[in-house]
Every structure is written in structure tokens, then in C-alpha cells.
Amino acid sequence: MFANRNVERDFVINEFELRAENECDVYIASAFFTNFEVVERLLAKGCKVFMVVRLGFPTCPEYRAGNQAT
């Protein structure tokens, strides 16, 4: 589990980049969603991304409205 702690430098995005393999399954649960680029990079590797996200603040209003920038 990664918690995005500055002190520990255990940022989720770093682990996605390191551990994602071609055509892997990635499961994400998050209280908010603000960075779609990492998901795009996972999809480009052929990974399947499954997400559960609470679409409240600070999630981008465009994502809350369902207007994803894909």
C-alpha cells in the first residue's frame, strides 16, 4: 500500500511507473482523482485499469461531470 507521504517518498505514481507490466490489471481506489496522465500511460502499456473514486473535491470538475479528457 502506498500513501503519498513526502517523508517516505512512497508516491503511488512512482510505483505505477515501476511495476506496471504489459497487459497487467491495475486496481485503484481513491478519495479523489486529479491526474489522468498516469492512467493514460498504463492504458498505453496495454494494462486494464479498474477504478473506484469518490468524485468530490478536489477531483477536477470535468471528471465529476463525466467529461473525461481522453
C-alpha positions in Angstrom: 0.0 0.0 0.0 1.3 3.5 -0.9 0.1 6.6 0.9 1.8 9.5 -1.0 3.8 10.6 2.1 6.5 13.2 1.4 8.6 11.9 4.3 8.6 8.3 3.0 8.7 9.2 -0.7 6.1 6.4 -1.3 4.2 8.1 -4.1 1.7 5.9 -5.9 2.5 7.3 -9.3 6.2 6.2 -9.0 5.1 2.6 -8.2 2.7 2.5 -11.2 5.6 3.6 -13.4 8.0 1.0 -12.0 5.7 -2.0 -11.6 3.2 -1.8 -14.5 3.9 -4.5 -17.0 2.4 -5.0 -20.4 -1.3 -6.1 -20.2 -1.4 -6.1 -16.4 -4.5 -5.4 -14.3 -4.4 -2.3 -12.1 -6.9 -1.7 -9.3 -7.2 1.8 -7.9 -9.3 3.1 -5.0 -9.0 6.8 -4.2 -10.8 9.6 -2.4 -10.3 11.9 -5.3 -8.9 11.9 -8.9 -6.8 14.7 -10.3 -4.2 13.2 -12.6 -5.4 11.3 -15.7 -1.9 11.1 -17.3 -0.8 8.2 -15.3 -3.9 6.2 -16.3 -3.3 7.0 -19.9 0.3 5.7 -19.6 -1.0 2.5 -18.0 -3.5 2.1 -20.8 -0.8 2.7 -23.4 1.1 -0.3 -21.9 -1.9 -2.4 -22.5 -2.9 -2.5 -18.8 -6.6 -2.7 -17.8 -7.4 -0.1 -15.2 -10.2 -0.5 -12.7 -11.0 2.5 -10.5 -13.3 3.3 -7.6 -13.2 7.1 -6.9 -15.2 9.4 -4.8 -15.9 12.2 -7.3 -15.9 15.1 -4.9 -13.4 17.9 -4.2 -10.5 18.1 -5.2 -11.5 15.9 -8.2 -11.4 18.1 -11.4 -14.9 19.4 -12.2 -14.6 18.0 -15.7 -14.1 14.5 -14.3 -17.1 14.9 -11.9 -19.2 15.9 -14.8 -18.1 12.8 -16.8 -16.3 14.9 -19.5 -13.0 13.0 -19.4 -10.1 14.3 -21.5 -9.3 11.1 -23.4 
